[in-house]
């Protein structure tokens, strides 16, 4: 009887230890900076629990410049930059639940929407589009997003 109790107690302790280890590793994995480069004032994204916050992404060309490029190219590249962060964090584009589009010229919204509708998966996430006075580097558009793993 004592031997059976000892075995049950050992099994219980082993399971409790395993549960504690899983819980601890899960808690540590819930907070992760994505695309952080030492010396930069922000990360490209941040995972907290099952939620990913994607920092504003611009759409530079292959030389890293946004000036001289049109809204179609900048929107295409900004969405590609969002997708890169989303995938790097282990999420999918369909996990995106909210998007904020910052745009400098409201006359560009129609063209931006054409690209957005083509590249963002259905169902489209909730979205706010905000006109701003200017964006860093002379960009015409910047897109931030929030994704939640289902």
N, C-alpha and C positions, 0 to 999 in steps of 0.2 A: 504494500500500500504506500509506504513511504517513498519507494523507488518510483512508483507511478506518479505520485504528487510532484516529485522532483523533476521528472520528465515533462510533465504538464507545465510546471513553473518555468523550466528552461525554455520550452517552446513559446510560452507567453512572453518571456523576456526577449527572446530572439525576434519574435514578431513585432514587439513594441520598438525594439531597436531598429528594425527594418523600416517600420512606419516612420520613425523619427528621422531616419536618414533620407527617406523619400520626401518627406515634408520639408526638410531643411534644404535639400537640393532643389526642390520645386520653388521654394521661396527665393533662393539665390538666383534662379534662372528667370525670375519674373521682372527683373530690372536690368536692361542691357542697352547701352548706347550703340547706335548703328552709324557707321561711317564717321566716327569721331577721329579727327586728326589733332595731335598734340599742338597746342598753341592757338587753335581755332576757338572762337567764342561760343560755338554751338555744335551739336551733332546733327547729322543728316536725318536721323530718326531716333526714336527712343521707345523701347518696349517696356511697358509697365503692366504686369499681369498678362492678360490676353489682348491687350490694346497696344497698337502701334501709333505713335504720333510722328508724322512725316513733316519735317521742317519745310519751309517754302522752297520750292525748286524752280529754278529758271531754266530757260531753254537756249543755252549758248550753242553756237555752231561747233564744228570739229576743231576749230582753233581756240575755243573757249570764249569767243566774242558774241555778244548779243546785238551790238550796234550794227546797223546796216542790214539786219535780217528782218523779214516780215513776220507778222503775227502767226501765220500758218506754220512756219518753221519753228518759231519760238514755242508755240503751243504743243506741237508734235514733240519737240525735244524736252519740254517741261514735263509732259506726261510720261515720256520715256524715263526721265530722271526719277519721277515718283515711283514708277514701276521697279526701277533698279533698287531703290531703298526698300520697297515692299517685299521684293523677292529675297533680298539680302537678309531681311529680318525673319524670313520663313513664312511669310504671309502670301496671299494671292490678291490680285486686283479685285476679285469679287468680294474680298473681305472689307474693302473700303466702304465706310458708312457715311462719311461726311467729307466734303471738299470745300476749300475756300480758294477762290480765284481772285487774285489782285491784278487789276488791269489799268493801264495808264490812260487809255483812250477808249471811250465807250463806242466809238465808231468801229472798233475792232471786235466787238462782242459777237456780231453775226458770224464773222469768219472763224473766230475762236470756237463758237458753238458747233460749227460744221466739223471741225477737227475733233473736238471733245466728244461729240455724239458718235463719231466713227471709232475712236480709240478706247473710250471708257466702256467696260462691259455692262450689259443689262443685268439686273435692273440698275439704273443709274443711282448713285448715292445722293443723299441730300446735298445741296450746294448753295453757297452764297457767293455772289460775284460783287466785288467792291471796286469802285474806281479810286485810284490813289494818285497823288500828285507826282510821284516818281518812284522808281525802283533802283536799287543798287546796280551800277554798271550800265545804266541806260536801258535796262530790259523793258519790254512792253508788257510782260506777264510773269506772274509767279504763282505757283500752285502749292498749297499745303493740303494734307489729308489726314484723316483718322481712320484706322482699320481695326476691326475686332474679329478675332478668330472665332469661327462658329464651332 
